[in-house]
């Protein structure tokens, strides 16, 4: 049996450690190295873990070598790209972090509207590269997010209702499996594996490159932003629900209960029209029902570049702050749910507390649940209380508030949840994310990772 000292050191007393280090094209960081504390950090400042090794991989060969070394020494494997996982599953104590963040090559085939993107890219880097050619695909809402975790869990974004999830736009992946083998997976090569990684997360291997379909994006997109005072929040939220569920696929509309710097609570709604067809006037007109409803304290209707829209929330989600949320899907924002939300939000302990509504549906809902591992396609909204704070002394009150609000809304939910929005919530909630696809995912897991080497994720237990 290996000792605690061996696991903590990272070499396990194994003479293969030096051979692994020498073969590595990237960088290996251990405890005691000058840059260790920086290397172990992830986006959520509430996560404080101490891996034995952090391996910054230069390419897929490094990834495969790191997997083989970890399996040979028994080190727990964590995989990190953007490091945005809420529960800190992209790092670990005393194990090995296989970090892909320096693998950033992207090749865009303009004629075929395709892109091959390495797994270390964040969505801002991906968007910048594809937008040079007037093309994009569905990619999240915070430009610091890694494309890998986003896509493997499904991948929400402003283009989702028009073009489907990030994973719906995958043509193929390059992946390292639990035995260190490098595979190419698509609908014709290892099709079960390709099915499973489209929503099943990092359970089946480490994807080192993604092959995406791209779509034309107008140079400027119509966007609107509307803010309603607290005494109009109920009626405005019901109007938002009706507008969003009737909206065409070209429109993506999100909302949030927020607290202004003054301490005043309000409802904020933002929407955009992403379709390339029609004049600027007709595309902008699709958003007017949001701007013209009620008596908002602020209402703006404008045109902005896609990259500006994609990075609009970056300041809110700065690295190193403390984060917690708990999510669930809704098919409708019913009046009873609105009342529960408003009552619970009134108890928010700080201005860093929000309740977010992210619109889904459209093209996402027209893909059969069994077509990819991602389930829960019938939902219209992803709803989650989100708490952001800085002082560790405030951890409990923020987490308890978020859980309480989630419980107040739970009677009105579908029972499903987006895997990328799960924290450390247990096997039952993981099953709720995968829904009808869970049993098939277990079968694929048994084939490609029977020992559950890749278990730091929303885990599908092969047992």
N, C-alpha and C positions, 0 to 999 in steps of 0.2 A: 504494500500500500504506500502511495506517495505521501510524504509529510506535508504539513501546512507550509513549512519553510520552502519546500520545493515548488509548490504551486505559486507561492507569493513571489519567488525569484524569477519565475518565468522560464527557467531552463530545466526545471525538474531534475537537475543533476544529470541531464542527458547530454552526451557528447555531440549529438546532432544539432545542438543549439548553435554552435559556432559555424557549422556547415550551413545552417539556415541563414544566419546573419551574413555570411560571405556571399551567398547566392542571391541575396535580396538586392533588387535594383533600386528600391526606395529607401526609406529611413526607418530604423527601429529605435524606439524610445523606451527606456526602462526607468523604474524608480531610482531616484538619485541623479538622473540626468538633468541638466539645467533647464530644459524645456518640458520636463515631465508634467508639471502642474498645468501648463497651458495645453498639453496634449490630451490630458484626461478630461478636460472640460467639455460639456455639451451645452446646447442652447438653453435648456431649462436650468436656471440657477439653483433650483431646489434639489437637483441631483448632485450628489457628492460621492462618487465612487472612485476606487483606486485599483485600476487594472495592473497586472504584472507587466504587461507589454502593450505598447501601441505600435502597430505596424502600418506606416504610411506606404501603401502599395503604389508602385509606378505603373503597373500593367497587370493583365490577367495572369501572367506567369507568376508574379509575386503573390497574387491572391491564392492561386492554387497551392503554391509552396507554403503559405501561411496556414491554409486549411490542413494540409498534410502534417505540418509540424504540430499544430494544435491537437489533431487526432492522435498523433504518436505519443504526445506527452500528457494527454488527458486534460489540457487546459480548456476551460469554458470559453466558448466563442461568442463574441459580440461583433456585430457588423455595423459600420458607421459610414454614412455618406454626408448628409446635411446635419445629422445629430439632433433633429427636431422631435424625436419621440418623447411624448409627454412623460412617460414612466421611466425614462432613462434606459430603455432596452438596447440602445446603441452603445452602451458601455457596461462594465461589470466590475466586481471586486475580484482581484487575484487571478483573473483570466487574461485573455488576449483580445484586444480590439483590432479588428481588421478594418482599417480606415481606407476608404476609396476616394477621399476628397481631393486628391491630387491627380486623379484620372479624369481629365477634362476635355479630351478631344471630341469635337463634333464635326461631322461632315454632312453638308446639306446638298442633296441632289435636287436642284431646282426643277428640272424637266419632269422628273417623276414625282415631285412633291414628297420626298422621303428624307429622313435624317437618321444617321447613326450617331448616337450620343453615348459617351462613356458615363459610368454611374456616379462619378464624382462631381458632375455639374450640378449647380443649383438652378432653380427655375429661371432666375434672372439672367444667368449666363446662357441658358438654352434659348430663352426668348430673344435676347439680343442677337444671337447668331442666326436664328431663323427669320427674325423680322427684317434683317438686312435684305432679304429676298421677298418681303411682303407675305411671309408665311408663318404659321404658328400651329400649335396643337394645344389641347387642354392641359393646363399646367397651374394648379394651385392658386393661392391668393397672397402669398408672401414670398418675395423674390429670394429670400435666404434659404428657403426650403430645398432639400435635396430632391432631385427628380426620381431617385431610386425608390426610397420608401414611399413617396407619394404615389408613384405608378403601381408598385406592387400591391398596395392596399386598395387600389381602385383609381383614385385621382380625381377629386372635384376641382372645378375651376370655372371661370366665366364662360368658357367655350363649351362646357359640358352639355348644356341643353341643346345646343346646335349640332355638335359633332361627337358627343359621347364622352365617357370618362377617359382619363389618360390611358388606362389599360385597354380600352376599346379601340384605341388608335395604334396599338402595337401590331407590327407585322412579324417580329421575331425578337429573340433575345440571345445573348451570349452569356452562359452561366457556368459557374464552377460548382460541382455537386459535393456532397459530403465526403466522398472518397478522393477529392482533389482532381476529379476529371473535368475537362473543359468540354462543354456541349454547346451546340446551336439548336435552339428549340423554336418551333413554329407550328403552324397547323399541319405541316407535312413531316416534320422531324420532331420526334418525341412529343407528339400532340397532347398527351395527358399532362406532361410537365408544363407545356405552354398554356394549357387550360388552367392549371392550378396556380401559376404565378400571376395570372391576371385577376388579382383580388385576394389571393391566399397569402400575401405577404412574403416574408423572407424564410418561410418554413422549408423550402425545397432546395435551397442553394443560394449562392451569391451571384446575382446578375452583375456582370461587368460592363455590358453595353446593351442599349435598347435601340431597336429599329422602329421609328415612328412614321405614321402618315401625317402629312402637314396639310394645312388648309389656307386659302387666301384670306388675308385680313385687311380691311380698309385702312387707309393711312390715318384717318381720324374716326373715332367711335362716338356716337351720341351717348352721353351719360347724364344722369340726374342725381342730385343729392337733396333730400328733404328732411327737415327736422321739425318734429311736432312737440309742443309742450306737454307736460304730464297730464293735464286735464283733458287733452285730446288723444292721448295714447291709445285708449281702448278702441275708439272708433277708427283711428288711423290704422291700427293693427288689423282690424277686421277688413278694412278696405285693402290693405296690403295683401292679405290672404286671398281675397276675391280676385284682385288684379293678377297676382302671381299664378294662381291656378288656371286662369283663362289666357295667360300670355302666350304668344307664339314662341317657338323654339329659339328665335333670334334674340329674345329678351332674357336677361338674367337679372333677377331682383333679389337683393339681400336686405335684411333689416337687423337692428340691434336696439335693445334697451341700454341706454348709456347715461352716465352722469357727467354733466358739464363741469368745468373748473370752478364755477360758482357754487357747485353743489346741487344744482337743479337737475332733476331727472327728466329724461325725454326719450322719444322714439326717433331713431334715425333710419332712413330708408335710402338705399343707393341702388341704382339700376343702370344697365347699359344695353345697347343694341349692337350685336356682334355680326349680324348678317351682312354679306357684301352686296345684296340686291337692293334696288330702289334708290331714290335720291336722298340727299342728306335730310331734306325736309320730311319726307315720308318716314324715314327711319327715326328721326327725332320725335315725330308725332306719336309713335308707339309708346313713348314714355310720359306724354303729357298728363294722362289720368293720374299719375302719382303726384306731379307737381301742382296740379290744379285742385286737389282735394283739400277741404277744410281750410284752416287758417294757420299754416306752418309759420314758425318763427324764422325759418330760412328755407328758401327753395331755389335751387340752381339747375339750369339746363344748359349744357354746353357740349363741345366736342373736344376730346382729348386723344393723344396717341395711346395705342395699346400698352406700351411699356410704362407710361405714366399711370395708367389705370392699375396695372399689375403690381406696382410698387407703392400704391397709395397707403397701404396699412403697415409698411415696413417699420416706421417709427414706433408704432404701438407694440410690435413684437420684437423688441430689441433683445439680443443675446445677453444672458446673464441675469435677467430678472427671474422672479419665481412665478410659476404658472400652474394652474390646475383647472380642469374642466371635466364635465361628465355629459355625454351626448346621448341623444335618442332621435329616432325618426318620427315625423308626423305626416299624416296624409292631408290634414287640414288643421288650421289654427282655429279651433272652435271657440265660441264665446266663453264657455266654461274654462277652457285652457287659458284664454287671455286673462280672465279674472284671477286664476291661480298664479299666473306669471307676474302680474302686476303686484299682487299682494306679497309674493316672495321677493320680488326685486326691491320693493320698498324697504326691505330689511338688509339690503346689501351693505357690508361693513366698510367699504371704501370706494372712492371714485374709480378704482381699478377693476371694478366688477361690472361685467356686461352680460347680457343674454343675447346670443347670436342666433339668427335664422338664416340658413344658407339654402337657397332654392335649388332643387334638383329637378327630376322629371324630364320631360321633353324626350330627346333622343336617348337618354339614359334608360328611360322606362320602356322603350320599344325593343330593347334587347332582352331576349328570354332569360329568366333567372339562371337556367342551367347552361347557358351558352359560355359563360366564364365563371370562375370561382366567386366573383363578386355577386352577392345577392342583394336583397332589399331594394330592388329596382322600382317598386311601385310607390315609394315614398315621394312626397312633394317637398318636404323641408327636413333639413338636419337642424335640430334645435339643441343648443347647449349653453348652460351658464359657464362663463369664463372669468376666472379671477387672476389678476396680475398684481403683484406686490413685491416688496424688496426686503423687508425685515423678517428673518426667520421666526421671530416671536409672534408674528401674525399668521403663521402657517395654519393653525387649527381653525381660527375663525373664518378664514377664507374658504378652506376646504369644506367645513361644515355648512357654510352658507350655500355653496355650489351643490352639495349633495342634497340639501333640503329643498332647493328649488327644483332639482331634477326629480325628486320624489313627488313634489306637488304636481308636476306636469305628467308624470309617468302614466296615470290612468288614461290619458288622451293619446298616448304614443302607439306606434305599430308594434312595439316590442323589439324591433330591430335596432341595430346600431352600426355605424360606419367604423370599420376596423381601424382606420387611421386615427380615429378620435377616441379610441379606447385607452384607458390608463391600465393600471395593474388591478384588474377587476374580476379575475377568475374565469374558470372554464365555462360557466353558464353564459356569461356575457360574450365570450368568444364564439360560442355556438350561435348566439343571437346575431352576430356579425355575418357568419357564413350561412346560416339558415339551411335551406334544403340541400345545399352543396356540401355540408360538413362530412357526411359519410364517404363521399367520393374523394374528398380531400384527404381523409385518413388513409384511404387506399393508395393514393399517390405518394403520401408521406412515407408509408411503409416501403414503397418501392425505391424511393430516392434518398431517404434519410431514416432508415429503420431504427437507428440508435438515438435519434432526436438530438443530433449534434447542433443543429440550428434550432434552439429552443428559446432564445431570447427574442421573442416576438409575441404576437397574439397566437399562442402556440396550438398547433394541431398535434396532439399526442398520438404517436403511431400505435401505442398500446391500447 
